[in-house]
Each structure stands twice: as C-alpha cells, then as structure tokens.
Amino acid sequence: MTEVFIAIGSNLADPLGQARRAVAALATLPESVLVQASSFYSSRPMGPADQPDYVNAVARLNTRLTPLALLDQLQKIELEQGRVRKEERWGPRTLDLDLLLFGDQVINHERLIVPHYGMKEREFVLLPLAEIAPALVLPCGTPLAQLVARCPGNDLAIIAPSADVQEPL
C-alpha cells in the first residue's frame, strides 16, 4: 500500500461538519485505510477576503488505488458534499480535497500535480500535516519540519480535536 496525505478544506454549509464528514468518507474509500486525521483548524481564506474563514485538516491514508483513481474518489466525495466547481480560484466552497503526497512519487499529469503545488507555503496544510507526520520528508528531500519552521502561523488555530480513526477489522 502507498501512504498518501490529503488536505481537507471547507468554508460553506457548516464547514466543521463538512470536514468531519469528509474524514468519515475517506475512511470508506475502496482499497484504502484511513490511518490518521489531524485536528481541525480555522484559517483565513486565501484569495478573496470577502468569504468566511476555512476549516482545514489533513488525513493520512494507505491505499492500493492509483493516483488518478484516488483523485476520482476524492472528487466524488466533494460532489456528494455539494461541491460546485467554478472558474474562480480560491473562492468559497463546501469541500476541497487536495492530494498532497502520494508516497514519494512526483506526478505531473494534466489532472494531477503531486506533491501539491502550494503545499510548501500554506500554513493550513503544513501545520496539520506536521501534527500527524512530524518526521515527514518530502520527495524533494526537504524535511517538513524545515518548512514548518519558516511558515508564518497567520492566526491558524485548532478549533476541534482530530477525528476518531478506527482500526480496520
């Protein structure tokens, strides 16, 4: 199985509930096991400031799915939770699931870029990721701890404990 990390974000229609339901949905993915989820964090929006704050988290999974099959599953969860894809970048959304890392693979596909292109600068990704994988080293060789040390907090705050993750039967 391949270890993967998925960023979770929501700022519409009960964002904390959306994020919790996303973690629960990740636990039901085929050929995958949800290993761990971070606490839920509140963050200011990227882009347009005239939108609600976000709730963010990061989940760790082990999967046998291919990267594109996993992406399809993530987009299915987004749609099931009311996601409407718009041209506006960084706008409000019910749910955003981003595949951050897929093992140590570097993927440059028209549908998928891994490692996620913005993860090295975003506190709402780095801090939840460091919570569940503090010793992680990115495929480029950069230790996660080094990125976290350089990352401003930008008022990121934990608003709820991590989701309960149950061991597979």
Backbone torsions as a table, in degrees:
resi	resn	phi	psi	omega
1	MET	NA	152.8	179.8
2	THR	-105.5	134.8	176.5
3	GLU	-81.4	128.9	179.9
4	VAL	-130.5	155.8	177.1
5	PHE	-125.5	134.6	-176.2
6	ILE	-126.4	128.3	175.2
7	ALA	-85.9	141.5	-179.7
8	ILE	-121.8	130.9	177.3
9	GLY	-144.9	144.2	177.6
10	SER	-156.2	143.0	171.9
11	ASN	-141.8	17.7	177.0
12	LEU	-133.5	154.4	170.4
13	ALA	53.9	61.6	-179.7
14	ASP	64.5	69.1	-175.2
15	PRO	-54.4	-41.9	179.6
16	LEU	-64.9	-41.9	176.6
17	GLY	-63.3	-40.6	177.7
18	GLN	-60.5	-45.7	-178.4
19	ALA	-65.6	-40.5	178.2
20	ARG	-64.9	-42.7	178.2
21	ARG	-64.6	-33.8	177.8
22	ALA	-64.2	-44.1	177.9
23	VAL	-60.6	-43.8	178.7
24	ALA	-61.8	-40.3	179.1
25	ALA	-66.8	-38.2	177.9
26	LEU	-61.8	-31.2	179.7
27	ALA	-69.8	-13.0	-178.6
28	THR	-105.6	4.3	-178.3
29	LEU	-61.9	141.7	178.4
30	PRO	-66.0	147.5	175.6
31	GLU	54.0	31.1	-176.2
32	SER	-143.1	154.3	176.0
33	VAL	-130.4	125.5	173.1
34	LEU	-75.9	119.2	-176.0
35	VAL	-92.2	-42.3	-171.8
36	GLN	-164.6	150.3	172.4
37	ALA	-133.0	144.7	179.5
38	SER	-74.8	175.2	167.9
39	SER	-63.3	167.6	175.6
40	PHE	-97.3	131.7	-175.5
41	TYR	-115.3	151.1	171.4
42	SER	-102.2	134.8	179.4
43	SER	-140.9	152.5	174.8
44	ARG	-71.0	149.4	-178.7
45	PRO	-69.7	146.3	168.4
46	MET	-82.5	150.0	177.0
47	GLY	78.8	-137.5	-175.8
48	PRO	-55.6	128.0	-177.1
49	ALA	-82.8	-11.3	-177.7
50	ASP	-88.1	49.7	177.6
51	GLN	-143.0	160.2	-178.9
52	PRO	-65.3	159.6	173.3
53	ASP	-62.9	159.9	-179.4
54	TYR	-98.6	156.8	164.1
55	VAL	-109.5	128.6	-177.4
56	ASN	-128.4	153.8	174.4
57	ALA	-159.0	171.5	174.1
58	VAL	-133.6	138.0	178.1
59	ALA	-116.2	146.8	175.8
60	ARG	-112.0	127.9	178.4
61	LEU	-127.5	156.3	164.5
62	ASN	-112.0	132.3	-174.9
63	THR	-141.6	153.9	170.5
64	ARG	-103.3	-4.8	178.5
65	LEU	-66.1	152.8	171.8
66	THR	-75.1	163.2	179.1
67	PRO	-55.9	-44.8	-177.9
68	LEU	-71.7	-33.9	175.8
69	ALA	-65.7	-39.3	176.4
70	LEU	-65.0	-44.0	177.0
71	LEU	-56.2	-44.4	178.1
72	ASP	-58.9	-42.3	179.3
73	GLN	-65.4	-40.3	178.6
74	LEU	-64.4	-42.8	179.0
75	GLN	-66.7	-32.5	176.1
76	LYS	-63.7	-44.4	177.9
77	ILE	-61.1	-44.9	178.5
78	GLU	-56.2	-47.6	-179.3
79	LEU	-63.3	-42.2	179.9
80	GLU	-63.5	-23.7	178.8
81	GLN	-100.6	18.5	170.9
82	GLY	90.2	12.7	179.9
83	ARG	-66.3	130.3	173.6
84	VAL	-117.5	118.9	-178.9
85	ARG	-79.5	127.9	179.8
86	LYS	-124.3	164.9	177.2
87	GLU	-70.2	-26.5	-177.5
88	GLU	-64.3	122.7	179.1
89	ARG	-84.9	138.6	177.3
90	TRP	64.0	25.9	176.6
91	GLY	-85.0	177.0	179.5
92	PRO	-65.3	150.0	-179.7
93	ARG	-157.8	152.4	176.9
94	THR	-69.9	-39.9	-178.1
95	LEU	-157.4	137.4	175.1
96	ASP	-132.2	120.4	176.4
97	LEU	-115.9	116.5	-178.7
98	ASP	-114.9	128.6	175.3
99	LEU	-77.1	108.6	-176.8
100	LEU	-81.6	-52.8	-175.9
101	LEU	-138.5	141.4	176.0
102	PHE	-126.9	90.3	-172.9
103	GLY	57.3	-137.0	177.3
104	ASP	-105.0	18.5	-177.7
105	GLN	-74.3	146.8	169.3
106	VAL	-112.2	119.5	-174.3
107	ILE	-120.9	125.6	174.2
108	ASN	-125.9	88.0	-178.3
109	HIS	-120.4	154.3	-178.6
110	GLU	-59.3	-25.1	179.9
111	ARG	-99.8	-13.4	-169.7
112	LEU	-153.9	128.3	174.1
113	ILE	-119.1	121.4	178.9
114	VAL	-136.4	133.1	-1.3
115	PRO	-58.9	151.6	-178.9
116	HIS	-55.6	134.9	-171.1
117	TYR	-59.8	-27.9	-175.4
118	GLY	-108.6	4.6	-170.9
119	MET	-66.6	-25.5	-176.0
120	LYS	-73.3	-15.8	-176.9
121	GLU	-112.5	-8.1	-169.5
122	ARG	-100.3	113.4	-179.5
123	GLU	-60.4	-33.6	-178.3
124	PHE	-73.5	-6.2	170.7
125	VAL	-104.7	-49.8	-173.7
126	LEU	-62.5	-44.7	-175.5
127	LEU	-70.4	-44.8	174.5
128	PRO	-64.2	-35.7	177.8
129	LEU	-63.8	-43.5	179.3
130	ALA	-66.1	-28.9	177.6
131	GLU	-61.5	-39.8	-175.5
132	ILE	-101.4	-12.9	-179.4
133	ALA	-145.1	62.3	-173.7
134	PRO	-61.9	-26.2	-178.0
135	ALA	-95.3	8.2	-176.8
136	LEU	-61.0	139.8	172.9
137	VAL	-120.4	127.6	-178.5
138	LEU	-70.1	160.1	-179.9
139	PRO	-55.3	-26.3	179.0
140	CYS	-77.6	-6.0	180.0
141	GLY	97.5	-3.4	-179.7
142	THR	-81.1	125.5	175.5
143	PRO	-68.9	137.4	177.8
144	LEU	-56.2	-39.9	-178.8
145	ALA	-57.6	-34.6	178.5
146	GLN	-66.4	-41.1	178.3
147	LEU	-66.8	-41.3	-179.8
148	VAL	-63.3	-39.6	-178.8
149	ALA	-62.9	-29.8	-179.1
150	ARG	-92.6	-5.3	-170.9
151	CYS	-91.7	125.4	175.2
152	PRO	-69.8	146.2	-178.2
153	GLY	-72.8	-29.1	179.3
154	ASN	47.9	42.4	177.1
155	ASP	62.4	20.4	174.9
156	LEU	-62.2	133.3	-177.1
157	ALA	-141.6	141.1	174.5
158	ILE	-73.2	129.5	179.7
159	ILE	-114.6	-14.1	178.6
160	ALA	-158.4	148.9	179.4
161	PRO	-67.5	167.7	-179.7
162	SER	-62.5	156.7	178.3
163	ALA	-71.9	147.9	175.3
164	ASP	-70.6	129.7	177.1
165	VAL	-114.1	127.0	-177.9
166	GLN	-98.9	143.2	177.6
167	GLU	-67.0	145.0	177.4
168	PRO	-64.8	148.6	-179.1
169	LEU	-71.3	NA	NA
